[in-house]
Amino acid sequence: MKARFSVRTPDVLHAIRWSGRLDRTFKSNYDLDPTLSWQYFGSSTGFLRQYPATKWVLDEKDPDLYDARLRSWYIEAANSAKDMVILLDMSGSMTGLNREIAKHVVLNILETLNENDFVNVFNFSVETVELVPCFRDTLVQANLENIGEFKKALSKGETKDIANFTQALTKAFDLLQRRTEQYNKTGQGSQCNQAIMLVTDGAPHNFEDIFAKYNWPALQVRVFTYLIGRQEAS
């Protein structure tokens, strides 16, 4: 048995002691099925328990960034399937460091998805366009090939003009709405949760009219905002 963790807080240590009860379960599973190679337990507090134990190999030059909570087996067990639209602000104010931070935010979001999820990424400024042109007007399965296409495309594109949030949000809601009406009736898509991820350095309004039109009163779509940079209190 091996437990691995990077932060030794009281909560983590308590959780590790609690997870020691899994030893009997792991051994019982192996007795029932000797073909099992490895068994894992990933905790929401950040540690990994592995059976049978093995030495964790570290690279002296590179930091150890392994996190079980980002592995597909953990994500699929912990999360419900979802349809997701990611809106990436590419207006002129996102030039430089803001652009790099936003890119890494999108990369991290994509890393949390698995093959049960469906996604598309849009760049928006004056116009809202698909990050990957061939994924036009659709959500694609978040498999390794499609996620790889998104990652390659993130390095392209230039920041310019002013962000049209109305068009971007409308595009996202419209696509998710059509996803529900057109695709889920045929058994495609996640048929579960829907989300919009907005990555920007600030929105000028609350856009209540758009939310009232597309997301009220059912509140079917959850909207998460990632604010890049500093905002002065108003």
C-alpha positions in Angstrom: 0.0 0.0 0.0 1.2 3.5 -0.8 -0.3 6.9 0.0 1.1 9.9 -1.8 0.4 13.6 -0.9 2.2 16.9 -1.2 0.6 19.0 1.5 0.6 17.7 5.1 -2.3 19.5 6.7 -4.3 18.1 9.6 -7.3 17.4 7.3 -5.2 15.5 4.8 -3.5 13.4 7.5 -6.9 12.6 9.0 -8.2 11.5 5.6 -5.1 9.3 5.0 -5.7 7.5 8.3 -9.3 7.1 7.4 -8.4 5.6 4.0 -6.3 3.0 5.7 -9.5 1.0 6.0 -9.3 0.4 2.3 -6.5 -2.0 2.7 -8.9 -4.9 3.4 -11.0 -3.9 0.5 -8.1 -3.8 -1.9 -6.8 -7.2 -0.7 -10.3 -8.7 -0.9 -10.7 -7.4 -4.5 -7.4 -9.0 -5.4 -8.4 -12.3 -3.8 -11.6 -12.3 -5.8 -9.9 -11.3 -9.1 -6.1 -12.0 -9.2 -6.0 -10.5 -12.7 -6.2 -7.0 -11.2 -3.0 -5.0 -11.8 -3.5 -1.8 -9.8 -6.1 -0.3 -7.6 -6.3 3.4 -6.8 -8.1 5.7 -4.4 -8.0 9.4 -5.1 -9.1 11.8 -2.3 -10.7 15.2 -2.8 -8.1 16.5 -0.3 -5.3 15.7 -2.8 -3.7 12.4 -1.9 -3.5 9.1 -3.8 -3.6 5.6 -2.3 -2.3 2.9 -4.5 -2.3 -0.9 -4.3 0.1 -2.7 -4.5 2.6 -0.2 -3.4 5.4 1.0 -5.7 8.2 3.6 -5.5 7.2 6.9 -6.9 9.8 8.0 -9.5 10.6 11.7 -9.4 12.5 13.7 -12.0 15.2 15.9 -10.3 14.8 18.6 -12.9 11.0 18.8 -13.3 8.5 19.5 -10.5 6.1 16.7 -9.6 2.8 18.0 -10.8 0.8 14.8 -10.7 -2.7 15.3 -9.3 -5.1 12.3 -9.2 -8.0 14.7 -9.3 -7.1 15.5 -12.9 -7.0 11.9 -14.0 -9.8 10.5 -16.1 -10.7 7.7 -13.7 -11.2 10.2 -10.9 -13.0 12.8 -13.0 -15.4 10.3 -14.5 -16.3 8.9 -11.0 -16.6 12.3 -9.3 -18.4 14.4 -12.0 -21.6 14.1 -14.0 -21.4 14.3 -17.8 -21.8 17.8 -19.3 -22.1 19.9 -22.4 -19.8 22.9 -22.2 -19.1 26.0 -24.2 -15.9 27.9 -23.4 -15.8 31.6 -24.4 -12.3 33.1 -24.6 -12.1 36.9 -24.7 -9.7 37.9 -27.5 -10.3 41.6 -27.4 -7.4 44.1 -27.4 -7.3 44.4 -23.6 -6.4 40.7 -23.4 -3.0 41.3 -25.1 0.2 40.1 -23.4 0.1 38.5 -20.0 -3.7 38.4 -19.8 -3.7 36.4 -23.0 -1.2 33.9 -21.6 -3.1 33.5 -18.3 -6.4 33.0 -20.2 -4.8 30.4 -22.4 -3.7 28.4 -19.4 -7.1 28.7 -17.8 -8.7 27.2 -20.9 -6.1 24.4 -20.9 -6.9 23.6 -17.3 -10.6 23.5 -18.0 -10.1 21.2 -20.9 -8.0 18.9 -18.7 -11.0 18.3 -16.5 -13.1 16.9 -19.3 -13.5 13.3 -20.3 -15.1 11.3 -23.1 -18.5 11.5 -21.5 -18.4 15.3 -22.0 -19.1 17.4 -25.1 -17.4 20.8 -25.6 -16.6 23.7 -28.0 -14.3 26.7 -27.5 -15.0 30.1 -29.1 -12.8 33.2 -29.4 -14.7 36.4 -29.2 -14.1 40.1 -29.7 -16.3 41.9 -32.3 -17.2 38.5 -33.7 -17.5 35.1 -32.1 -15.8 32.3 -33.9 -15.0 28.7 -33.3 -11.4 28.1 -32.0 -11.2 25.1 -34.4 -13.0 26.0 -37.7 -14.1 22.4 -38.5 -16.0 22.2 -35.2 -18.5 24.8 -36.5 -22.0 25.0 -34.9 -21.6 21.8 -32.9 -20.3 20.4 -29.6 -17.7 17.6 -30.0 -16.8 14.7 -27.8 -14.0 15.6 -25.3 -11.8 12.7 -26.4 -8.0 12.9 -26.7 -8.1 13.8 -30.4 -10.5 16.7 -30.1 -8.9 18.1 -27.0 -5.6 17.9 -28.8 -7.1 20.1 -31.6 -8.2 22.7 -29.1 -4.8 22.8 -27.5 -3.0 23.3 -30.8 -5.4 26.0 -31.8 -5.0 27.9 -28.6 -1.5 29.1 -29.6 -3.0 30.9 -32.7 -5.1 34.0 -33.0 -4.5 37.6 -32.2 -6.1 40.0 -29.7 -7.9 43.0 -31.2 -11.0 45.2 -31.2 -13.7 45.3 -28.5 -15.4 42.3 -26.9 -19.0 41.8 -28.0 -20.3 39.9 -24.9 -23.9 39.9 -26.2 -23.0 38.0 -29.3 -20.7 35.6 -27.5 -23.3 34.7 -24.8 -26.1 34.4 -27.3 -24.0 32.1 -29.4 -23.2 29.9 -26.4 -26.8 29.7 -25.1 -28.2 29.1 -28.6 -25.8 26.2 -29.2 -26.6 24.6 -25.9 -30.3 25.1 -26.5 -30.1 23.4 -29.9 -28.0 20.7 -28.3 -30.9 19.9 -26.0 -33.6 20.1 -28.6 -31.8 18.6 -31.6 -29.1 16.2 -30.3 -30.3 14.8 -27.0 -33.6 13.6 -28.4 -31.5 11.3 -30.6 -29.5 10.0 -27.7 -26.3 12.0 -28.4 -24.5 14.4 -26.1 -24.2 14.1 -22.4 -27.9 14.6 -21.7 -27.0 15.9 -18.3 -25.4 19.2 -17.1 -24.8 22.3 -19.3 -22.2 25.0 -18.6 -20.7 28.2 -20.1 -17.2 29.1 -19.1 -16.5 32.8 -19.7 -12.7 33.7 -19.6 -12.3 37.5 -19.8 -10.7 40.5 -18.1 -14.1 42.0 -17.3 -17.6 42.4 -18.6 -19.2 45.9 -18.8 -22.8 44.8 -18.0 -24.7 42.0 -16.4 -26.6 41.1 -19.6 -29.8 40.3 -17.7 -31.9 40.3 -20.9 -29.9 37.4 -22.4 -30.2 35.3 -19.2 -33.9 36.1 -19.0 -34.4 34.9 -22.5 -32.3 31.7 -22.4 -31.9 30.7 -18.8 -35.0 31.7 -16.9 -36.9 30.3 -15.1 -35.4 26.8 -15.6 -31.7 27.8 -15.0 -30.6 24.9 -17.1 -27.2 26.3 -17.9 -24.6 27.2 -15.3 -22.3 30.1 -16.1 -18.8 30.3 -14.6 -16.6 33.4 -15.0 -12.8 33.5 -14.9 -11.7 37.1 -14.4 -8.2 37.9 -15.6 -6.2 40.8 -14.2 -7.3 43.4 -11.7 -10.6 45.2 -11.5 -11.2 48.5 -9.6 -14.0 48.4 -7.1 -17.0 50.4 -8.3 
